[in-house]
Amino acid sequence: MAAGGSYSIVEYFGGDGGYRCGYCKHENGNFSHGMWSHTMTVQDYQDLIDRGWRRSGKYVYKPLMNKTCCPQYTIRCHALNFHPSKTHKKTLKKVNRFLSKGEMPVERHDEGLEGERHLLDISCRCQFSFGKVNAALESRRDFFQKHEKKSVFLILGKGADPSRPLCQKAKDMRKERQLQKEQQKQQEAESSSVNPVPSKSSSNQPKSLEEFITEFLPNDPLHRLEVRLVPVSFEDPDFLVSYEQSAALYARYQTTVHGDSLYECGESEFKRFLCDSPLEAETAPDGPDVGYGSFHQQYWLDGRIVAVGVLDILPSCVSSVYLYYHPEFSSLSLGTYSALREIAFTRQLQQQSPKLAYYYLGFYVHSCPKMRYKGQYRPSDLLCPETYTWVSIERCIPRLEISAYSRDACALKELGRVLVLHRRTVMPYAAYARKRKGSNDEKEVEQYASLVGQTCAEKILLYRA
């Protein structure tokens, strides 16, 4: 229940029958529990995704991990400790080269390497006409123009500055930075000989993700990119004014990337899948300024939307729901780029709300090689399907190589700290074992504790006769 007193309301559907798997294409190998959420508080959904649930529109589902053909493990990235890999840095540089100079790479990356999908070269553009939306846009156009800066956005590039020199080549810029570093070290050495102080030079510190995102961008880039965050609400003018363009982009993405028919990705499907959310918009004194709820993070390039990331901002994380983008820019690896921007966004929110420190990437499917790219955003954890404890992905991968389904059998830290109730007395298992020297139930207690997890094992009383 939310702080304001509202309840989450769901209808439970169960999950007995098997369905077609989207990963291995097994006709009836996908098993999951499901429920329809009429409304849900952000804290309730946070608790659910920490138990392996995930939403698609208002439908919330949980895979039957020990039964489904392709087990899906909830994965989260430690946003504060994240450092981009070489592949991530290349993607950021590639996008920045395009923004600054218009260089468009011709190669296309495999989905298994960077999370991108092979795309078909289809030049048709999907157009839609929504009577109701157009009417709403007209009624709110004046309001939108007055409040044009209401949405949160980051502007890369501030326009031409005639006082600045022309852009340099990357090689020359590196040489200049190296020279500046050497000069700085020399100055510090000279000053320290007079007034010795601890060195605080940042030259030895690795660059942050945020620095890589804006690296090599001049003041007057050839292309202008804005990242805007708008709440998913038909009462929000920023969401309404971009709704039709966003829906058309979704249709083009689905038809090109996934081969959907126009009927399958029409306006009603777009609304059901990516605009209808059960989450109630909430604010909290210790929460982020934008509040909690469902949002569209729109990437505007030279005045038009080229990509949209659908996000849920929750008390402890930013949860990625979906991404769709213009196929024309597929060679820029926008799947990887948007994930890096979302991690940076999570770090930004954490400065306002300290407990909001994780970036959830949805499900990690080790049995499907094309879905393993999510494990490249490290440090990251997978959720154990039985103990519901978080386990570092480095520990999980060797087990998943052996079996597609794995639980954290080593999640238990100390068996002796398990609480038991014996003869109306609460005691740790270590004390109970000392009293019952002839007891032979250690394996049973260990199995119990491994299933409920260390946290619950230290709170729930295990009855012992």
C-alpha positions in Angstrom: 0.0 0.0 0.0 1.3 3.4 -0.9 2.0 6.1 1.6 -1.2 7.9 0.6 -3.3 4.9 1.5 -4.0 3.5 -2.0 -3.9 -0.3 -2.8 -2.7 -2.2 -5.7 -5.5 -4.2 -7.4 -4.8 -7.3 -9.5 -6.6 -10.2 -11.1 -4.6 -13.5 -10.9 -4.7 -15.7 -14.0 -2.3 -18.6 -12.9 0.0 -20.3 -15.4 -0.8 -23.9 -16.1 -0.6 -24.0 -19.9 2.5 -23.7 -22.0 2.9 -21.0 -24.7 5.2 -20.4 -27.7 8.7 -19.3 -26.6 10.0 -16.1 -28.2 13.6 -17.2 -27.7 13.9 -20.8 -28.9 10.6 -20.8 -30.8 9.4 -23.9 -28.9 5.6 -24.1 -29.5 4.5 -24.8 -25.9 7.7 -24.5 -23.8 7.1 -21.1 -22.3 5.5 -21.3 -18.8 4.7 -18.3 -16.6 2.3 -17.0 -14.0 0.3 -13.9 -14.9 -2.0 -11.3 -13.5 -3.7 -8.2 -14.8 -2.9 -5.1 -12.8 -5.7 -2.5 -12.7 -3.6 -0.2 -10.6 -0.3 -0.7 -8.7 1.8 1.4 -6.4 5.5 1.8 -7.3 6.6 0.1 -4.1 4.5 -2.9 -4.7 5.9 -3.2 -8.2 9.4 -2.8 -6.9 8.8 -5.7 -4.5 7.4 -7.8 -7.4 10.3 -7.3 -9.7 12.6 -8.2 -6.8 10.7 -11.5 -6.8 11.1 -12.1 -10.6 8.0 -10.4 -12.0 7.9 -8.1 -14.9 5.2 -6.1 -16.7 4.1 -5.7 -20.3 1.6 -2.9 -20.3 -0.7 -3.7 -17.5 -0.1 -7.5 -17.7 2.4 -8.6 -15.0 4.0 -12.0 -15.4 6.6 -14.3 -13.7 8.3 -17.2 -15.6 8.1 -20.7 -14.0 11.9 -20.9 -14.0 12.3 -24.6 -13.3 9.7 -25.5 -16.0 10.0 -23.0 -18.8 12.3 -23.9 -21.8 14.4 -20.7 -21.5 14.7 -19.5 -17.9 14.6 -15.8 -17.6 16.6 -14.3 -14.7 16.0 -10.7 -13.5 19.2 -8.8 -13.9 20.2 -5.5 -12.3 23.3 -3.3 -12.8 25.0 -1.4 -10.0 24.7 2.0 -11.7 27.0 3.8 -9.3 29.9 1.4 -9.8 29.4 0.9 -13.5 32.4 1.6 -15.8 31.9 1.4 -19.6 33.7 -1.4 -21.4 35.8 -1.0 -24.6 32.7 -1.8 -26.6 30.6 0.7 -24.8 33.3 3.4 -25.2 33.4 2.7 -29.0 29.6 3.1 -29.2 29.7 6.4 -27.4 32.5 7.7 -29.6 30.7 6.5 -32.7 27.5 8.4 -31.7 29.5 11.5 -30.9 31.3 11.4 -34.2 28.0 11.4 -35.9 26.7 14.3 -33.8 29.8 16.4 -34.3 30.7 15.6 -37.9 27.9 13.6 -39.4 29.9 10.4 -39.8 27.5 7.5 -40.2 29.1 4.0 -39.8 28.1 1.5 -42.4 28.8 -1.7 -40.4 26.0 -3.3 -38.4 26.6 -5.2 -35.2 25.2 -8.5 -34.2 22.6 -8.5 -31.4 24.6 -10.9 -29.3 27.5 -8.5 -29.2 25.9 -5.2 -28.6 22.2 -5.9 -28.1 21.4 -4.7 -31.6 19.3 -6.6 -34.1 19.9 -7.2 -37.8 17.6 -4.8 -39.6 16.0 -4.9 -43.0 16.5 -1.9 -45.3 13.0 -0.7 -45.7 12.5 2.9 -46.5 8.7 3.2 -46.2 7.4 5.4 -43.4 4.4 4.5 -41.4 1.9 7.3 -41.1 -1.1 7.4 -38.8 -4.0 9.8 -38.3 -5.5 9.8 -34.9 -8.6 12.0 -34.7 -9.0 12.1 -31.0 -5.3 12.7 -30.5 -5.2 15.5 -33.0 -8.1 17.2 -31.3 -6.3 16.9 -28.0 -3.2 18.3 -29.5 -5.1 21.3 -30.9 -6.7 22.0 -27.5 -3.4 21.9 -25.7 -1.1 23.5 -28.3 -1.2 27.0 -26.8 -0.5 25.5 -23.3 2.4 23.4 -24.7 4.0 26.5 -26.2 3.9 28.3 -22.9 5.3 25.4 -21.0 7.7 24.1 -23.7 10.5 23.6 -21.2 8.5 21.6 -18.7 10.1 18.2 -19.7 13.5 17.3 -18.4 16.1 17.2 -21.2 19.8 17.5 -21.8 21.1 19.5 -24.7 24.3 18.4 -26.3 25.9 21.4 -28.0 25.1 25.0 -27.3 25.5 26.5 -30.7 28.3 28.1 -32.6 30.9 30.1 -30.7 33.0 32.3 -33.0 35.6 32.8 -30.3 36.5 29.1 -30.2 39.1 27.6 -32.6 38.1 25.1 -35.3 37.7 21.4 -34.4 40.9 19.5 -34.0 41.6 15.9 -35.0 41.3 13.3 -32.3 45.0 12.5 -32.6 46.0 16.2 -32.1 43.6 16.6 -29.2 45.2 13.5 -27.4 48.7 15.0 -27.9 47.5 18.3 -26.5 45.9 16.7 -23.4 49.0 14.7 -22.8 51.1 17.8 -22.9 48.8 19.6 -20.5 49.0 16.7 -18.1 52.8 16.7 -18.1 52.8 20.5 -17.5 50.3 20.1 -14.7 52.5 17.4 -13.0 55.5 19.6 -13.3 53.7 22.5 -11.7 52.5 20.3 -8.9 56.0 19.0 -8.3 57.3 22.5 -8.1 54.6 23.7 -5.7 54.8 20.6 -3.5 58.5 21.3 -2.9 57.5 24.6 -1.2 54.2 23.6 0.4 53.9 19.8 0.4 50.2 18.7 0.1 48.5 15.4 -0.8 48.1 15.1 -4.6 44.5 15.4 -5.7 45.1 15.3 -9.4 42.2 13.7 -11.2 44.5 12.7 -14.1 45.0 9.2 -12.6 41.2 8.6 -12.1 39.4 6.8 -14.9 36.9 8.8 -16.9 33.3 8.6 -15.7 30.5 7.4 -17.9 29.2 11.0 -18.1 32.5 12.2 -19.4 32.5 9.6 -22.2 29.0 10.6 -23.2 30.0 14.2 -23.9 33.6 13.5 -25.0 34.8 15.2 -28.2 31.5 17.1 -28.7 32.2 20.6 -29.9 30.1 23.6 -29.0 28.6 23.7 -32.5 27.9 20.0 -33.5 26.6 19.3 -36.9 23.6 17.5 -35.3 21.8 18.5 -32.1 20.6 15.8 -29.7 18.1 16.4 -26.9 17.1 13.8 -24.4 13.7 14.6 -22.9 11.9 12.7 -20.1 8.1 12.9 -20.3 5.6 11.1 -18.0 3.3 8.6 -19.7 0.0 10.5 -19.2 -2.6 11.7 -21.6 -3.0 14.7 -19.3 0.6 15.8 -19.9 1.0 18.2 -22.8 4.5 17.1 -23.7 3.4 13.5 -23.9 0.4 14.5 -26.0 2.2 16.7 -28.5 4.7 13.9 -29.3 2.2 11.0 -29.2 1.5 10.7 -32.9 5.1 11.0 -33.9 6.1 8.4 -31.3 3.5 6.0 -32.3 4.6 6.2 -36.0 8.2 5.6 -35.0 7.1 2.5 -33.0 5.2 1.2 -36.1 8.2 1.7 -38.3 10.5 0.0 -35.9 8.2 -3.0 -35.4 7.6 -3.5 -39.1 11.3 -3.2 -40.0 13.0 -4.9 -37.1 10.5 -7.5 -36.1 8.6 -7.9 -39.4 5.2 -7.1 -37.8 2.2 -6.2 -40.0 0.8 -2.7 -39.7 -2.2 -4.3 -38.0 0.0 -5.8 -35.3 1.7 -2.5 -34.4 -1.1 0.0 -34.8 -2.0 2.8 -32.5 -4.2 0.6 -30.2 -1.3 -1.9 -29.8 1.2 0.9 -29.2 -1.1 2.3 -26.5 -1.7 -1.0 -24.8 1.9 -2.1 -24.8 3.9 1.1 -24.1 1.4 3.7 -22.9 -1.0 1.9 -20.6 0.8 1.4 -17.3 -0.7 0.3 -14.0 1.8 2.4 -12.0 0.5 5.3 -10.1 2.5 8.5 -10.4 3.9 9.3 -7.0 6.2 11.8 -5.3 8.1 11.4 -2.0 10.1 13.8 0.1 13.2 11.6 -0.3 12.4 10.7 -4.0 13.7 12.1 -7.2 12.4 15.5 -8.5 10.7 13.8 -11.5 8.8 11.5 -9.1 8.0 7.8 -9.6 6.0 6.1 -12.3 6.2 5.3 -16.0 8.0 7.6 -18.5 9.1 7.9 -22.1 12.7 9.0 -22.5 12.7 10.6 -26.0 15.8 11.2 -28.1 15.2 14.2 -30.3 17.7 14.6 -33.2 17.5 17.9 -35.1 13.8 18.4 -34.0 12.4 14.9 -34.6 12.2 11.8 -32.4 14.6 9.0 -33.5 14.4 6.8 -30.4 12.3 6.3 -27.3 13.2 4.3 -24.2 10.2 3.3 -22.0 11.2 3.4 -18.3 9.7 2.8 -14.9 11.2 4.9 -12.1 10.8 3.0 -8.9 12.0 3.5 -5.3 15.2 1.5 -5.7 15.8 1.5 -9.4 15.2 2.6 -13.0 13.6 -0.3 -14.8 14.0 -0.5 -18.6 10.7 -1.7 -20.3 11.4 -1.3 -24.0 13.3 0.6 -26.6 12.2 1.5 -30.2 14.2 3.6 -32.7 14.3 4.7 -36.3 15.9 1.9 -38.4 17.8 4.6 -40.4 20.1 5.0 -37.4 20.6 1.3 -36.6 24.4 1.4 -37.4 24.8 3.8 -34.4 24.0 0.9 -32.0 21.2 2.9 -30.3 20.3 -0.1 -28.1 23.7 0.1 -26.4 23.8 3.9 -26.5 20.4 4.3 -24.8 21.2 1.7 -22.1 24.3 3.8 -21.3 22.3 6.9 -21.2 19.8 5.2 -18.9 22.6 4.1 -16.5 23.8 7.7 -16.4 20.2 8.9 -15.8 20.0 6.4 -12.9 23.2 7.9 -11.4 21.7 11.4 -11.7 18.5 10.3 -9.9 20.6 8.7 -7.2 22.0 12.1 -6.2 18.5 13.2 -5.4 17.3 9.8 -3.9 20.2 7.8 -2.4 18.4 4.5 -2.3 17.7 4.6 -6.1 21.0 3.0 -7.1 20.2 0.2 -9.6 19.4 -0.1 -13.3 17.2 -3.1 -14.2 17.6 -4.5 -17.7 14.7 -6.9 -17.6 15.5 -10.6 -18.1 18.8 -12.2 -18.7 18.4 -15.4 -20.8 21.7 -17.4 -20.8 20.2 -20.2 -22.9 19.6 -17.7 -25.7 23.1 -16.4 -26.9 21.5 -13.3 -28.5 20.2 -12.2 -25.1 23.5 -12.5 -23.2 24.6 -9.0 -24.1 22.8 -7.7 -21.0 25.5 -9.4 -18.9 28.0 -6.9 -20.4 26.8 -4.1 -18.1 28.8 -4.8 -15.0 28.9 -5.0 -12.1 25.6 -6.8 -12.3 23.6 -9.4 -10.4 21.1 -12.1 -11.3 18.1 -12.9 -9.0 18.0 -16.4 -7.6 14.6 -18.0 -8.5 14.3 -19.8 -5.2 16.0 -17.8 -2.5 15.3 -14.4 -4.2 18.8 -13.2 -3.3 21.0 -11.3 -5.7 24.1 -13.2 -6.9 26.9 -11.6 -9.0 26.8 -12.6 -12.6 30.4 -13.8 -12.5 29.3 -16.6 -10.0 26.2 -17.4 -12.1 27.7 -17.9 -15.6 29.7 -21.1 -14.8 26.6 -22.7 -13.4 24.4 -21.6 -16.3 26.9 -23.1 -18.7 26.1 -26.5 -17.1 22.4 -26.0 -16.7 19.9 -23.5 -18.0 18.2 -23.5 -14.7 20.2 -22.8 -11.6 19.6 -21.5 -8.1 22.0 -20.1 -5.6 22.7 -23.1 -3.4 25.5 -21.2 -1.8 23.4 -18.2 -0.8 23.3 -19.3 2.8 26.1 -17.5 4.7 25.8 -19.0 8.2 23.6 -21.9 9.1 24.1 -21.3 12.8 22.2 -18.0 12.5 19.0 -19.6 11.3 16.2 -18.9 13.9 14.3 -21.8 15.3 11.5 -22.2 17.8 12.1 -25.0 20.2 10.0 -25.6 23.3 8.5 -22.1 23.1 12.0 -20.6 23.1 13.5 -18.6 20.2 17.1 -19.4 19.5 19.7 -19.5 16.7 20.2 -22.9 15.2 23.8 -23.0 16.6 22.4 -22.9 20.2 19.7 -25.5 19.3 22.3 -27.8 17.9 24.4 -27.6 21.0 21.4 -28.5 23.2 20.5 -31.4 20.9 23.9 -33.0 20.5 22.4 -36.1 18.9 20.4 -34.1 16.3 20.6 -35.2 12.7 18.5 -32.5 11.1 21.3 -30.3 9.8 20.8 -31.2 6.2 17.1 -30.5 6.5 17.6 -27.1 8.1 20.3 -26.3 5.5 17.9 -27.1 2.7 15.1 -25.0 4.2 17.5 -22.0 4.7 18.8 -22.3 1.2 15.3 -22.1 -0.2 14.0 -19.1 1.9 17.3 -17.3 1.8 19.6 -15.8 4.6 17.4 -12.8 5.3 14.2 -14.7 5.8 16.0 -17.5 7.6 17.1 -15.0 10.2 13.5 -13.6 10.6 11.2 -16.6 10.2 11.0 -19.1 13.1 11.6 -22.7 12.0 9.7 -25.0 14.4 11.7 -27.8 15.9 10.0 -30.4 18.0 
